[in-house]
Amino acid sequence: MIEFKDFKKGFGGELLFDIEHLVLRERLYWLVGANGVGKTTLLKSIAGLIPFAGDILVDEINIRKEKMKFRLVVNYAEAEPVYPEFLSGQDLLNLYSYSKKASSGQVTYLLNKFQIDGFLKKMAGTFSSGMAKKLSLVLAFIGNPKLILLDEPFISLDQQAIEHLQQLISEYFDMGTSFLISSHQDLKINANLMATSLEVKNSEIIARTYAKDIQHGI
Amino acid sequence: MRKTFNTVFRLLVVRFYKLNAGFFLLLFVLLFGVVSPPIIMSYHLALINGIIEVPVFMTIVMVIWFFYNLKCIFFCLRTVENDSSYLLFNFQAIDTWKQLLLLLACHFLLYFPIFAYVLLILNVAAQQGNTSAVISLLIFHSSMYIMAIYLHYRKLNFSFKEWALAGQLSRVTRFSIRKNVYFYLFYYTIDSLKLGFLVLKVVSLLLLGVILVMNQNEFQVRNFIIFFLLIILIHAIIVYNYVGFIEKKLSFIKNLPLSVWNYLNIYAITYCLILLPELIYIMINGQNLIPLNNILLFFGISVGQLLLYTAVLYASSFRMKTYVKIILAIYLSSSVLLLSEQYFLFFSFQSATAVLLFITQYYRFELSSK
């Protein structure tokens, strides 16, 4: 459950969000909206990457009052991840698995899923966009997240990786993890998952329960 | 030809000066701001005479010029390697002599801050009839131009491969050991800032050498404090780079469950490491001039002041102009306060201010969209 209280966020002098109170109770949300309406800003705000006015709570954990606990349960993957040139994939994996308290079995499973274990010794800054994307997705699934925020997760991925990602979302969903996914592409998730679309419009978030226009099925 | 020059000018020259605006501003302050206006001419004349007449001094200055030239060269080579600058490879379609002319014009503009000062030195040397100094300077600076143009020409015409010295150095410094998050900024320094860092340390140790070794017999703590604060001030460039790096390329770590103290320690540990050469130098050359506990307090003050610069950058939304104004104010106020010789009190007050400002501003920070 994601709860917004007096949430206000602007960017470049323009108010993007002004939400008095909103509770998102579903567990799979598809965030839609035209370019520049603030989808990434919303995801970054929930991830704790950028400041905002008001409060955000995930499963009643307040981002302001329990900063570390909140970040332990909310994971985020950027749309176009860029990593420092001197850090290897393994360095980043070590950092995330230590801080997000991941088991080695989980890390191995995720690496096999996205087939990037062979690239881990390379410097992440030299990764192709597809490889960097896969690494960012592995990092987003690490630990025991209650909420995973995925910004345009399907771009730059090959077909096989897209299928693996869809499977992974289903598996984590079954284990109780919620998702907020921003995507301009059709959200092709397993048919037994029903996504709620969230549209960002006029500084507000409009939820459409079980939107018919979402394409289901792989 | 003009259109090609405009493209190269925008991609290389304008970007170089934009990215290094802080560096040039501080350099300007160091050369023209720290000396009172009435004696500025005699100050520079003494500096120029020193360069012309003392071979060791000229060698040291040439080493600094050489590093600046390398800075320009590496900037251009990296820009050419950058994906967004691949259009520069269209350069290959231009006649060789025109290419060389364009590269000469481009490097002339990048090297101009040095060249302008060298013209002054040449003028003084010629007036004094110091032919050997004139010839040495002309040969040295011509070789700087030839080296730069040759490397740029090779890069643009022969290979897309990372053959350049910059690439070779990067391979050496990108060692594959397990890297701890607290040392990320240190790795970043030796990976991406190595040349600038080396120049910074050379300048810093030279300043310490002037006050502790060359003026050993007339040593006064007051003079040392002025030089010491100047050394901290020139580190402001590296602090700016660190915060920029953390907030641009490492911004994802804010999603990790680390406390604000962890983030503060990332900076504090790095500052302790990068200021170690100065500490060691003072301990070796200043042990008879400054008591050990004061040396350690000066080290603490320098780390604290860099932390304060960091906090100022977070509080000022990473705006260069505001940053420069505030750190100059910090320099001036520190100069006055430290003259009271209440080092521990100053250290405590400064550290507390830095920590308080950092922990209150860290999560409020967002890079300006402008």
Chai-1 contact restraints between the chains, C-beta under 6 A:
chainA,res_idxA,chainB,res_idxB,connection_type,confidence,min_distance_angstrom,max_distance_angstrom,comment,restraint_id
A,G12,B,S369,contact,1.0,0.0,6.0,A-B,restraint_1
A,A47,B,N255,contact,1.0,0.0,6.0,A-B,restraint_2
A,G48,B,K254,contact,1.0,0.0,6.0,A-B,restraint_3
A,G48,B,N255,contact,1.0,0.0,6.0,A-B,restraint_4
A,L49,B,K254,contact,1.0,0.0,6.0,A-B,restraint_5
A,L49,B,N255,contact,1.0,0.0,6.0,A-B,restraint_6
A,I50,B,E366,contact,1.0,0.0,6.0,A-B,restraint_7
A,P51,B,R364,contact,1.0,0.0,6.0,A-B,restraint_8
A,P51,B,E366,contact,1.0,0.0,6.0,A-B,restraint_9
A,M68,B,P257,contact,1.0,0.0,6.0,A-B,restraint_10
A,M68,B,S259,contact,1.0,0.0,6.0,A-B,restraint_11
A,R71,B,N255,contact,1.0,0.0,6.0,A-B,restraint_12
A,R71,B,P257,contact,1.0,0.0,6.0,A-B,restraint_13
A,L72,B,P257,contact,1.0,0.0,6.0,A-B,restraint_14
A,Y76,B,N255,contact,1.0,0.0,6.0,A-B,restraint_15
A,P84,B,K249,contact,1.0,0.0,6.0,A-B,restraint_16
A,F86,B,R174,contact,1.0,0.0,6.0,A-B,restraint_17
A,F86,B,Y187,contact,1.0,0.0,6.0,A-B,restraint_18
A,F86,B,D191,contact,1.0,0.0,6.0,A-B,restraint_19
A,D91,B,K179,contact,1.0,0.0,6.0,A-B,restraint_20
A,L95,B,V181,contact,1.0,0.0,6.0,A-B,restraint_21
A,S99,B,L256,contact,1.0,0.0,6.0,A-B,restraint_22
A,S99,B,P257,contact,1.0,0.0,6.0,A-B,restraint_23
A,M123,B,R174,contact,1.0,0.0,6.0,A-B,restraint_24
